[in-house]
Amino acid sequence: MLSAAVRISQPSLSAAIKNLEEEMGVTIFVRSNKGIVPTRDGEELLSYARMLLEQAEIMKERFVKD
């Protein structure tokens, strides 16, 4: 379960996704009684998010001194 992997409650995760959708003006997931499926915009947003996380890790490795 994703919410367990990121240590956030399901309601908090749902609210964060809803807020992100509103802020970005896109629908990230199509929701149904069978679950959720990412939209094309959702998949694209995820791609950008992964790139941002990779860049943040590179910056951390470069500048953060242990």
PQR file with spaces between the fields and no chain letter, atoms N, CA, C, O and H, PARSE charges and radii, in Angstrom:
ATOM       1  N    MET     1       0.843   -1.183    0.000 -0.4000 1.5000
ATOM       2  CA   MET     1       0.000    0.000    0.000 -0.0000 2.0000
ATOM       3  C    MET     1       0.884    1.240    0.000  0.5500 1.7000
ATOM       4  O    MET     1       1.797    1.355    0.818 -0.5500 1.4000
ATOM       5  N    LEU     2       0.617    2.162   -0.908 -0.4000 1.5000
ATOM       6  CA   LEU     2       1.436    3.362   -1.045 -0.0000 2.0000
ATOM       7  C    LEU     2       1.476    4.179    0.228  0.5500 1.7000
ATOM       8  O    LEU     2       2.547    4.627    0.637 -0.5500 1.4000
ATOM       9  H    LEU     2      -0.125    2.069   -1.572  0.4000 1.0000
ATOM      10  N    SER     3       0.333    4.383    0.864 -0.4000 1.5000
ATOM      11  CA   SER     3       0.319    5.223    2.064 -0.0000 2.0000
ATOM      12  C    SER     3       1.203    4.648    3.159  0.5500 1.7000
ATOM      13  O    SER     3       1.799    5.403    3.927 -0.5500 1.4000
ATOM      14  H    SER     3      -0.537    4.019    0.531  0.4000 1.0000
ATOM      15  N    ALA     4       1.302    3.326    3.247 -0.4000 1.5000
ATOM      16  CA   ALA     4       2.189    2.716    4.236 -0.0000 2.0000
ATOM      17  C    ALA     4       3.644    2.925    3.848  0.5500 1.7000
ATOM      18  O    ALA     4       4.497    3.125    4.713 -0.5500 1.4000
ATOM      19  H    ALA     4       0.818    2.712    2.623  0.4000 1.0000
ATOM      20  N    ALA     5       3.929    2.880    2.558 -0.4000 1.5000
ATOM      21  CA   ALA     5       5.301    3.041    2.077 -0.0000 2.0000
ATOM      22  C    ALA     5       5.830    4.445    2.366  0.5500 1.7000
ATOM      23  O    ALA     5       7.022    4.608    2.627 -0.5500 1.4000
ATOM      24  H    ALA     5       3.236    2.717    1.855  0.4000 1.0000
ATOM      25  N    VAL     6       4.974    5.453    2.324 -0.4000 1.5000
ATOM      26  CA   VAL     6       5.407    6.823    2.579 -0.0000 2.0000
ATOM      27  C    VAL     6       5.049    7.297    3.983  0.5500 1.7000
ATOM      28  O    VAL     6       5.235    8.469    4.312 -0.5500 1.4000
ATOM      29  H    VAL     6       4.006    5.322    2.111  0.4000 1.0000
ATOM      30  N    ARG     7       4.536    6.392    4.805 -0.4000 1.5000
ATOM      31  CA   ARG     7       4.195    6.670    6.192 -0.0000 2.0000
ATOM      32  C    ARG     7       3.245    7.864    6.346  0.5500 1.7000
ATOM      33  O    ARG     7       3.515    8.809    7.087 -0.5500 1.4000
ATOM      34  H    ARG     7       4.385    5.440    4.538  0.4000 1.0000
ATOM      35  N    ILE     8       2.143    7.786    5.630 -0.4000 1.5000
ATOM      36  CA   ILE     8       1.114    8.815    5.711 -0.0000 2.0000
ATOM      37  C    ILE     8      -0.234    8.098    5.737  0.5500 1.7000
ATOM      38  O    ILE     8      -0.397    7.057    5.099 -0.5500 1.4000
ATOM      39  H    ILE     8       1.924    7.018    5.028  0.4000 1.0000
ATOM      40  N    SER     9      -1.189    8.645    6.463 -0.4000 1.5000
ATOM      41  CA   SER     9      -2.493    7.992    6.544 -0.0000 2.0000
ATOM      42  C    SER     9      -3.225    8.114    5.206  0.5500 1.7000
ATOM      43  O    SER     9      -2.976    9.040    4.434 -0.5500 1.4000
ATOM      44  H    SER     9      -1.057    9.490    6.981  0.4000 1.0000
ATOM      45  N    GLN    10      -4.115    7.182    4.946 -0.4000 1.5000
ATOM      46  CA   GLN    10      -4.881    7.184    3.696 -0.0000 2.0000
ATOM      47  C    GLN    10      -5.653    8.486    3.499  0.5500 1.7000
ATOM      48  O    GLN    10      -5.609    9.055    2.409 -0.5500 1.4000
ATOM      49  H    GLN    10      -4.317    6.430    5.574  0.4000 1.0000
ATOM      50  N    PRO    11      -6.366    8.981    4.529 -0.5600 1.5000
ATOM      51  CA   PRO    11      -7.080   10.247    4.338  0.2800 2.0000
ATOM      52  C    PRO    11      -6.141   11.413    4.023  0.5500 1.7000
ATOM      53  O    PRO    11      -6.473   12.273    3.206 -0.5500 1.4000
ATOM      54  N    SER    12      -4.979   11.446    4.663 -0.4000 1.5000
ATOM      55  CA   SER    12      -4.018   12.516    4.395 -0.0000 2.0000
ATOM      56  C    SER    12      -3.472   12.421    2.977  0.5500 1.7000
ATOM      57  O    SER    12      -3.300   13.438    2.305 -0.5500 1.4000
ATOM      58  H    SER    12      -4.709   10.748    5.326  0.4000 1.0000
ATOM      59  N    LEU    13      -3.201   11.205    2.525 -0.4000 1.5000
ATOM      60  CA   LEU    13      -2.708   11.002    1.159 -0.0000 2.0000
ATOM      61  C    LEU    13      -3.762   11.415    0.141  0.5500 1.7000
ATOM      62  O    LEU    13      -3.449   12.086   -0.842 -0.5500 1.4000
ATOM      63  H    LEU    13      -3.341   10.379    3.071  0.4000 1.0000
ATOM      64  N    SER    14      -5.007   11.017    0.370 -0.4000 1.5000
ATOM      65  CA   SER    14      -6.093   11.387   -0.540 -0.0000 2.0000
ATOM      66  C    SER    14      -6.258   12.902   -0.610  0.5500 1.7000
ATOM      67  O    SER    14      -6.451   13.460   -1.690 -0.5500 1.4000
ATOM      68  H    SER    14      -5.262   10.471    1.168  0.4000 1.0000
ATOM      69  N    ALA    15      -6.180   13.563    0.542 -0.4000 1.5000
ATOM      70  CA   ALA    15      -6.305   15.017    0.577 -0.0000 2.0000
ATOM      71  C    ALA    15      -5.137   15.683   -0.153  0.5500 1.7000
ATOM      72  O    ALA    15      -5.329   16.670   -0.863 -0.5500 1.4000
ATOM      73  H    ALA    15      -6.023   13.110    1.419  0.4000 1.0000
ATOM      74  N    ALA    16      -3.936   15.148    0.018 -0.4000 1.5000
ATOM      75  CA   ALA    16      -2.764   15.716   -0.653 -0.0000 2.0000
ATOM      76  C    ALA    16      -2.884   15.568   -2.172  0.5500 1.7000
ATOM      77  O    ALA    16      -2.542   16.488   -2.915 -0.5500 1.4000
ATOM      78  H    ALA    16      -3.780   14.346    0.595  0.4000 1.0000
ATOM      79  N    ILE    17      -3.366   14.418   -2.627 -0.4000 1.5000
ATOM      80  CA   ILE    17      -3.544   14.211   -4.067 -0.0000 2.0000
ATOM      81  C    ILE    17      -4.612   15.156   -4.608  0.5500 1.7000
ATOM      82  O    ILE    17      -4.438   15.746   -5.675 -0.5500 1.4000
ATOM      83  H    ILE    17      -3.644   13.671   -2.023  0.4000 1.0000
ATOM      84  N    LYS    18      -5.709   15.300   -3.880 -0.4000 1.5000
ATOM      85  CA   LYS    18      -6.780   16.214   -4.303 -0.0000 2.0000
ATOM      86  C    LYS    18      -6.258   17.642   -4.381  0.5500 1.7000
ATOM      87  O    LYS    18      -6.543   18.357   -5.342 -0.5500 1.4000
ATOM      88  H    LYS    18      -5.850   14.821   -3.014  0.4000 1.0000
ATOM      89  N    ASN    19      -5.494   18.060   -3.376 -0.4000 1.5000
ATOM      90  CA   ASN    19      -4.924   19.410   -3.387 -0.0000 2.0000
ATOM      91  C    ASN    19      -3.974   19.602   -4.564  0.5500 1.7000
ATOM      92  O    ASN    19      -3.981   20.657   -5.198 -0.5500 1.4000
ATOM      93  H    ASN    19      -5.262   17.479   -2.596  0.4000 1.0000
ATOM      94  N    LEU    20      -3.161   18.598   -4.859 -0.4000 1.5000
ATOM      95  CA   LEU    20      -2.243   18.683   -5.993 -0.0000 2.0000
ATOM      96  C    LEU    20      -3.017   18.785   -7.301  0.5500 1.7000
ATOM      97  O    LEU    20      -2.660   19.574   -8.176 -0.5500 1.4000
ATOM      98  H    LEU    20      -3.155   17.741   -4.344  0.4000 1.0000
ATOM      99  N    GLU    21      -4.074   17.991   -7.437 -0.4000 1.5000
ATOM     100  CA   GLU    21      -4.902   18.065   -8.642 -0.0000 2.0000
ATOM     101  C    GLU    21      -5.487   19.466   -8.808  0.5500 1.7000
ATOM     102  O    GLU    21      -5.485   20.016   -9.909 -0.5500 1.4000
ATOM     103  H    GLU    21      -4.364   17.350   -6.727  0.4000 1.0000
ATOM     104  N    GLU    22      -5.983   20.035   -7.727 -0.4000 1.5000
ATOM     105  CA   GLU    22      -6.563   21.378   -7.786 -0.0000 2.0000
ATOM     106  C    GLU    22      -5.502   22.420   -8.121  0.5500 1.7000
ATOM     107  O    GLU    22      -5.737   23.307   -8.942 -0.5500 1.4000
ATOM     108  H    GLU    22      -5.986   19.588   -6.833  0.4000 1.0000
ATOM     109  N    GLU    23      -4.348   22.317   -7.494 -0.4000 1.5000
ATOM     110  CA   GLU    23      -3.272   23.280   -7.725 -0.0000 2.0000
ATOM     111  C    GLU    23      -2.753   23.216   -9.163  0.5500 1.7000
ATOM     112  O    GLU    23      -2.479   24.251   -9.770 -0.5500 1.4000
ATOM     113  H    GLU    23      -4.157   21.596   -6.827  0.4000 1.0000
ATOM     114  N    MET    24      -2.620   22.013   -9.704 -0.4000 1.5000
ATOM     115  CA   MET    24      -2.087   21.832  -11.051 -0.0000 2.0000
ATOM     116  C    MET    24      -3.170   21.954  -12.127  0.5500 1.7000
ATOM     117  O    MET    24      -2.862   22.125  -13.306 -0.5500 1.4000
ATOM     118  H    MET    24      -2.842   21.172   -9.211  0.4000 1.0000
ATOM     119  N    GLY    25      -4.424   21.865  -11.719 -0.4000 1.5000
ATOM     120  CA   GLY    25      -5.519   21.956  -12.682 -0.0000 2.0000
ATOM     121  C    GLY    25      -5.645   20.723  -13.564  0.5500 1.7000
ATOM     122  O    GLY    25      -6.064   20.820  -14.718 -0.5500 1.4000
ATOM     123  H    GLY    25      -4.674   21.726  -10.761  0.4000 1.0000
ATOM     124  N    VAL    26      -5.282   19.560  -13.020 -0.4000 1.5000
ATOM     125  CA   VAL    26      -5.364   18.309  -13.783 -0.0000 2.0000
ATOM     126  C    VAL    26      -6.015   17.235  -12.918  0.5500 1.7000
ATOM     127  O    VAL    26      -6.070   17.345  -11.693 -0.5500 1.4000
ATOM     128  H    VAL    26      -4.942   19.481  -12.083  0.4000 1.0000
ATOM     129  N    THR    27      -6.500   16.211  -13.579 -0.4000 1.5000
ATOM     130  CA   THR    27      -6.970   15.022  -12.881 -0.0000 2.0000
ATOM     131  C    THR    27      -5.846   14.005  -12.957  0.5500 1.7000
ATOM     132  O    THR    27      -5.443   13.605  -14.050 -0.5500 1.4000
ATOM     133  H    THR    27      -6.455   16.122  -14.574  0.4000 1.0000
ATOM     134  N    ILE    28      -5.337   13.583  -11.811 -0.4000 1.5000
ATOM     135  CA   ILE    28      -4.199   12.664  -11.768 -0.0000 2.0000
ATOM     136  C    ILE    28      -4.665   11.220  -11.873  0.5500 1.7000
ATOM     137  O    ILE    28      -4.004   10.393  -12.502 -0.5500 1.4000
ATOM     138  H    ILE    28      -5.664   13.908  -10.924  0.4000 1.0000
ATOM     139  N    PHE    29      -5.802   10.916  -11.258 -0.4000 1.5000
ATOM     140  CA   PHE    29      -6.331    9.555  -11.257 -0.0000 2.0000
ATOM     141  C    PHE    29      -7.788    9.547  -11.673  0.5500 1.7000
ATOM     142  O    PHE    29      -8.536   10.477  -11.370 -0.5500 1.4000
ATOM     143  H    PHE    29      -6.339   11.587  -10.747  0.4000 1.0000
ATOM     144  N    VAL    30      -8.187    8.490  -12.371 -0.4000 1.5000
ATOM     145  CA   VAL    30      -9.594    8.201  -12.598 -0.0000 2.0000
ATOM     146  C    VAL    30      -9.985    7.235  -11.488  0.5500 1.7000
ATOM     147  O    VAL    30      -9.379    6.174  -11.337 -0.5500 1.4000
ATOM     148  H    VAL    30      -7.579    7.735  -12.617  0.4000 1.0000
ATOM     149  N    ARG    31     -10.979    7.599  -10.729 -0.4000 1.5000
ATOM     150  CA   ARG    31     -11.389    6.801   -9.578 -0.0000 2.0000
ATOM     151  C    ARG    31     -12.676    6.048   -9.913  0.5500 1.7000
ATOM     152  O    ARG    31     -13.580    6.590  -10.549 -0.5500 1.4000
ATOM     153  H    ARG    31     -11.471    8.461  -10.853  0.4000 1.0000
ATOM     154  N    SER    32     -12.741    4.807   -9.481 -0.4000 1.5000
ATOM     155  CA   SER    32     -13.954    4.009   -9.652 -0.0000 2.0000
ATOM     156  C    SER    32     -14.065    3.051   -8.475  0.5500 1.7000
ATOM     157  O    SER    32     -13.194    3.019   -7.606 -0.5500 1.4000
ATOM     158  H    SER    32     -12.007    4.366   -8.965  0.4000 1.0000
ATOM     159  N    ASN    33     -15.148    2.268   -8.451 -0.4000 1.5000
ATOM     160  CA   ASN    33     -15.302    1.313   -7.358 -0.0000 2.0000
ATOM     161  C    ASN    33     -14.301    0.162   -7.477  0.5500 1.7000
ATOM     162  O    ASN    33     -14.165   -0.638   -6.551 -0.5500 1.4000
ATOM     163  H    ASN    33     -15.856    2.294   -9.157  0.4000 1.0000
ATOM     164  N    LYS    34     -13.603    0.073   -8.607 -0.4000 1.5000
ATOM     165  CA   LYS    34     -12.583   -0.961   -8.799 -0.0000 2.0000
ATOM     166  C    LYS    34     -11.181   -0.470   -8.427  0.5500 1.7000
ATOM     167  O    LYS    34     -10.223   -1.242   -8.451 -0.5500 1.4000
ATOM     168  H    LYS    34     -13.713    0.723   -9.359  0.4000 1.0000
ATOM     169  N    GLY    35     -11.068    0.806   -8.086 -0.4000 1.5000
ATOM     170  CA   GLY    35      -9.764    1.350   -7.708 -0.0000 2.0000
ATOM     171  C    GLY    35      -9.461    2.627   -8.468  0.5500 1.7000
ATOM     172  O    GLY    35     -10.366    3.347   -8.889 -0.5500 1.4000
ATOM     173  H    GLY    35     -11.846    1.433   -8.066  0.4000 1.0000
ATOM     174  N    ILE    36      -8.172    2.898   -8.639 -0.4000 1.5000
ATOM     175  CA   ILE    36      -7.755    4.103   -9.345 -0.0000 2.0000
ATOM     176  C    ILE    36      -6.790    3.735  -10.463  0.5500 1.7000
ATOM     177  O    ILE    36      -6.047    2.757  -10.382 -0.5500 1.4000
ATOM     178  H    ILE    36      -7.436    2.312   -8.298  0.4000 1.0000
ATOM     179  N    VAL    37      -6.829    4.556  -11.512 -0.4000 1.5000
ATOM     180  CA   VAL    37      -5.935    4.390  -12.652 -0.0000 2.0000
ATOM     181  C    VAL    37      -5.397    5.775  -12.990  0.5500 1.7000
ATOM     182  O    VAL    37      -6.170    6.730  -13.065 -0.5500 1.4000
ATOM     183  H    VAL    37      -7.432    5.350  -11.578  0.4000 1.0000
ATOM     184  N    PRO    38      -4.078    5.907  -13.197 -0.5600 1.5000
ATOM     185  CA   PRO    38      -3.558    7.227  -13.544  0.2800 2.0000
ATOM     186  C    PRO    38      -4.026    7.677  -14.924  0.5500 1.7000
ATOM     187  O    PRO    38      -4.148    6.870  -15.845 -0.5500 1.4000
ATOM     188  N    THR    39      -4.283    8.959  -15.050 -0.4000 1.5000
ATOM     189  CA   THR    39      -4.616    9.545  -16.344 -0.0000 2.0000
ATOM     190  C    THR    39      -3.317    9.815  -17.098  0.5500 1.7000
ATOM     191  O    THR    39      -2.231    9.634  -16.548 -0.5500 1.4000
ATOM     192  H    THR    39      -4.184    9.615  -14.301  0.4000 1.0000
ATOM     193  N    ARG    40      -3.422   10.239  -18.338 -0.4000 1.5000
ATOM     194  CA   ARG    40      -2.203   10.622  -19.076 -0.0000 2.0000
ATOM     195  C    ARG    40      -1.498   11.769  -18.367  0.5500 1.7000
ATOM     196  O    ARG    40      -0.277   11.757  -18.214 -0.5500 1.4000
ATOM     197  H    ARG    40      -4.304   10.385  -18.785  0.4000 1.0000
ATOM     198  N    ASP    41      -2.277   12.767  -17.932 -0.4000 1.5000
ATOM     199  CA   ASP    41      -1.681   13.873  -17.173 -0.0000 2.0000
ATOM     200  C    ASP    41      -1.036   13.359  -15.898  0.5500 1.7000
ATOM     201  O    ASP    41       0.032   13.832  -15.510 -0.5500 1.4000
ATOM     202  H    ASP    41      -3.269   12.778  -18.056  0.4000 1.0000
ATOM     203  N    GLY    42      -1.669   12.400  -15.245 -0.4000 1.5000
ATOM     204  CA   GLY    42      -1.114   11.826  -14.021 -0.0000 2.0000
ATOM     205  C    GLY    42       0.205   11.128  -14.278  0.5500 1.7000
ATOM     206  O    GLY    42       1.148   11.266  -13.499 -0.5500 1.4000
ATOM     207  H    GLY    42      -2.537   12.016  -15.560  0.4000 1.0000
ATOM     208  N    GLU    43       0.277   10.378  -15.367 -0.4000 1.5000
ATOM     209  CA   GLU    43       1.528    9.699  -15.711 -0.0000 2.0000
ATOM     210  C    GLU    43       2.624   10.714  -16.046  0.5500 1.7000
ATOM     211  O    GLU    43       3.780   10.532  -15.664 -0.5500 1.4000
ATOM     212  H    GLU    43      -0.489   10.265  -16.000  0.4000 1.0000
ATOM     213  N    GLU    44       2.258   11.781  -16.759 -0.4000 1.5000
ATOM     214  CA   GLU    44       3.239   12.817  -17.094 -0.0000 2.0000
ATOM     215  C    GLU    44       3.714   13.533  -15.827  0.5500 1.7000
ATOM     216  O    GLU    44       4.907   13.788  -15.666 -0.5500 1.4000
ATOM     217  H    GLU    44       1.319   11.928  -17.070  0.4000 1.0000
ATOM     218  N    LEU    45       2.784   13.853  -14.937 -0.4000 1.5000
ATOM     219  CA   LEU    45       3.141   14.504  -13.680 -0.0000 2.0000
ATOM     220  C    LEU    45       4.084   13.613  -12.877  0.5500 1.7000
ATOM     221  O    LEU    45       5.055   14.101  -12.298 -0.5500 1.4000
ATOM     222  H    LEU    45       1.815   13.646  -15.068  0.4000 1.0000
ATOM     223  N    LEU    46       3.805   12.307  -12.838 -0.4000 1.5000
ATOM     224  CA   LEU    46       4.667   11.369  -12.135 -0.0000 2.0000
ATOM     225  C    LEU    46       6.068   11.348  -12.740  0.5500 1.7000
ATOM     226  O    LEU    46       7.060   11.263  -12.016 -0.5500 1.4000
ATOM     227  H    LEU    46       3.017   11.911  -13.308  0.4000 1.0000
ATOM     228  N    SER    47       6.147   11.424  -14.050 -0.4000 1.5000
ATOM     229  CA   SER    47       7.445   11.458  -14.724 -0.0000 2.0000
ATOM     230  C    SER    47       8.253   12.677  -14.288  0.5500 1.7000
ATOM     231  O    SER    47       9.440   12.562  -13.982 -0.5500 1.4000
ATOM     232  H    SER    47       5.342   11.493  -14.639  0.4000 1.0000
ATOM     233  N    TYR    48       7.607   13.846  -14.260 -0.4000 1.5000
ATOM     234  CA   TYR    48       8.288   15.056  -13.812 -0.0000 2.0000
ATOM     235  C    TYR    48       8.679   14.967  -12.335  0.5500 1.7000
ATOM     236  O    TYR    48       9.760   15.410  -11.947 -0.5500 1.4000
ATOM     237  H    TYR    48       6.642   13.939  -14.509  0.4000 1.0000
ATOM     238  N    ALA    49       7.803   14.398  -11.522 -0.4000 1.5000
ATOM     239  CA   ALA    49       8.096   14.259  -10.093 -0.0000 2.0000
ATOM     240  C    ALA    49       9.319   13.374   -9.879  0.5500 1.7000
ATOM     241  O    ALA    49      10.164   13.667   -9.034 -0.5500 1.4000
ATOM     242  H    ALA    49       6.925   14.038  -11.837  0.4000 1.0000
ATOM     243  N    ARG    50       9.408   12.295  -10.646 -0.4000 1.5000
ATOM     244  CA   ARG    50      10.576   11.412  -10.533 -0.0000 2.0000
ATOM     245  C    ARG    50      11.857   12.161  -10.905  0.5500 1.7000
ATOM     246  O    ARG    50      12.886   12.009  -10.246 -0.5500 1.4000
ATOM     247  H    ARG    50       8.721   12.057  -11.333  0.4000 1.0000
ATOM     248  N    MET    51      11.789   12.969  -11.963 -0.4000 1.5000
ATOM     249  CA   MET    51      12.965   13.748  -12.361 -0.0000 2.0000
ATOM     250  C    MET    51      13.371   14.724  -11.265  0.5500 1.7000
ATOM     251  O    MET    51      14.557   14.888  -10.983 -0.5500 1.4000
ATOM     252  H    MET    51      10.953   13.093  -12.499  0.4000 1.0000
ATOM     253  N    LEU    52      12.381   15.372  -10.645 -0.4000 1.5000
ATOM     254  CA   LEU    52      12.674   16.303   -9.552 -0.0000 2.0000
ATOM     255  C    LEU    52      13.337   15.591   -8.383  0.5500 1.7000
ATOM     256  O    LEU    52      14.296   16.101   -7.804 -0.5500 1.4000
ATOM     257  H    LEU    52      11.417   15.239  -10.875  0.4000 1.0000
ATOM     258  N    LEU    53      12.830   14.417   -8.035 -0.4000 1.5000
ATOM     259  CA   LEU    53      13.419   13.661   -6.934 -0.0000 2.0000
ATOM     260  C    LEU    53      14.848   13.237   -7.253  0.5500 1.7000
ATOM     261  O    LEU    53      15.716   13.273   -6.381 -0.5500 1.4000
ATOM     262  H    LEU    53      12.051   14.002   -8.505  0.4000 1.0000
ATOM     263  N    GLU    54      15.095   12.838   -8.491 -0.4000 1.5000
ATOM     264  CA   GLU    54      16.451   12.469   -8.896 -0.0000 2.0000
ATOM     265  C    GLU    54      17.390   13.672   -8.799  0.5500 1.7000
ATOM     266  O    GLU    54      18.517   13.546   -8.320 -0.5500 1.4000
ATOM     267  H    GLU    54      14.390   12.809   -9.200  0.4000 1.0000
ATOM     268  N    GLN    55      16.922   14.837   -9.255 -0.4000 1.5000
ATOM     269  CA   GLN    55      17.734   16.045   -9.179 -0.0000 2.0000
ATOM     270  C    GLN    55      17.992   16.446   -7.730  0.5500 1.7000
ATOM     271  O    GLN    55      19.095   16.880   -7.397 -0.5500 1.4000
ATOM     272  H    GLN    55      16.007   14.938   -9.644  0.4000 1.0000
ATOM     273  N    ALA    56      16.989   16.306   -6.867 -0.4000 1.5000
ATOM     274  CA   ALA    56      17.169   16.628   -5.451 -0.0000 2.0000
ATOM     275  C    ALA    56      18.224   15.715   -4.831  0.5500 1.7000
ATOM     276  O    ALA    56      19.041   16.165   -4.028 -0.5500 1.4000
ATOM     277  H    ALA    56      16.093   15.954   -7.137  0.4000 1.0000
ATOM     278  N    GLU    57      18.211   14.438   -5.200 -0.4000 1.5000
ATOM     279  CA   GLU    57      19.200   13.499   -4.677 -0.0000 2.0000
ATOM     280  C    GLU    57      20.602   13.861   -5.167  0.5500 1.7000
ATOM     281  O    GLU    57      21.564   13.781   -4.403 -0.5500 1.4000
ATOM     282  H    GLU    57      17.548   14.072   -5.852  0.4000 1.0000
ATOM     283  N    ILE    58      20.722   14.252   -6.421 -0.4000 1.5000
ATOM     284  CA   ILE    58      22.024   14.675   -6.967 -0.0000 2.0000
ATOM     285  C    ILE    58      22.535   15.900   -6.216  0.5500 1.7000
ATOM     286  O    ILE    58      23.711   15.961   -5.855 -0.5500 1.4000
ATOM     287  H    ILE    58      19.941   14.316   -7.042  0.4000 1.0000
ATOM     288  N    MET    59      21.654   16.881   -5.976 -0.4000 1.5000
ATOM     289  CA   MET    59      22.051   18.077   -5.231 -0.0000 2.0000
ATOM     290  C    MET    59      22.479   17.719   -3.818  0.5500 1.7000
ATOM     291  O    MET    59      23.461   18.259   -3.309 -0.5500 1.4000
ATOM     292  H    MET    59      20.699   16.831   -6.268  0.4000 1.0000
ATOM     293  N    LYS    60      21.748   16.812   -3.180 -0.4000 1.5000
ATOM     294  CA   LYS    60      22.081   16.401   -1.827 -0.0000 2.0000
ATOM     295  C    LYS    60      23.452   15.754   -1.798  0.5500 1.7000
ATOM     296  O    LYS    60      24.270   16.067   -0.933 -0.5500 1.4000
ATOM     297  H    LYS    60      20.950   16.373   -3.593  0.4000 1.0000
ATOM     298  N    GLU    61      23.710   14.850   -2.740 -0.4000 1.5000
ATOM     299  CA   GLU    61      25.015   14.192   -2.800 -0.0000 2.0000
ATOM     300  C    GLU    61      26.135   15.196   -3.036  0.5500 1.7000
ATOM     301  O    GLU    61      27.237   15.032   -2.511 -0.5500 1.4000
ATOM     302  H    GLU    61      23.046   14.596   -3.442  0.4000 1.0000
ATOM     303  N    ARG    62      25.864   16.224   -3.815 -0.4000 1.5000
ATOM     304  CA   ARG    62      26.888   17.223   -4.155 -0.0000 2.0000
ATOM     305  C    ARG    62      27.167   18.198   -3.020  0.5500 1.7000
ATOM     306  O    ARG    62      28.321   18.535   -2.752 -0.5500 1.4000
ATOM     307  H    ARG    62      24.969   16.357   -4.242  0.4000 1.0000
ATOM     308  N    PHE    63      26.097   18.653   -2.349 -0.4000 1.5000
ATOM     309  CA   PHE    63      26.271   19.775   -1.421 -0.0000 2.0000
ATOM     310  C    PHE    63      26.132   19.448    0.053  0.5500 1.7000
ATOM     311  O    PHE    63      26.670   20.181    0.883 -0.5500 1.4000
ATOM     312  H    PHE    63      25.161   18.378   -2.566  0.4000 1.0000
ATOM     313  N    VAL    64      25.443   18.396    0.412 -0.4000 1.5000
ATOM     314  CA   VAL    64      25.260   18.100    1.832 -0.0000 2.0000
ATOM     315  C    VAL    64      26.492   17.355    2.342  0.5500 1.7000
ATOM     316  O    VAL    64      26.867   16.296    1.840 -0.5500 1.4000
ATOM     317  H    VAL    64      25.006   17.801   -0.263  0.4000 1.0000
ATOM     318  N    LYS    65      27.099   17.956    3.355 -0.4000 1.5000
ATOM     319  CA   LYS    65      28.290   17.353    3.964 -0.0000 2.0000
ATOM     320  C    LYS    65      27.867   16.578    5.189  0.5500 1.7000
ATOM     321  O    LYS    65      27.144   17.095    6.042 -0.5500 1.4000
ATOM     322  H    LYS    65      26.795   18.817    3.762  0.4000 1.0000
ATOM     323  N    ASP    66      28.315   15.341    5.280 -0.4000 1.5000
ATOM     324  CA   ASP    66      27.967   14.506    6.439 -0.0000 2.0000
ATOM     325  C    ASP    66      28.846   14.781    7.612  0.5500 1.7000
ATOM     326  O    ASP    66      28.683   14.162    8.664 -0.5500 1.4000
ATOM     327  H    ASP    66      28.902   14.921    4.587  0.4000 1.0000
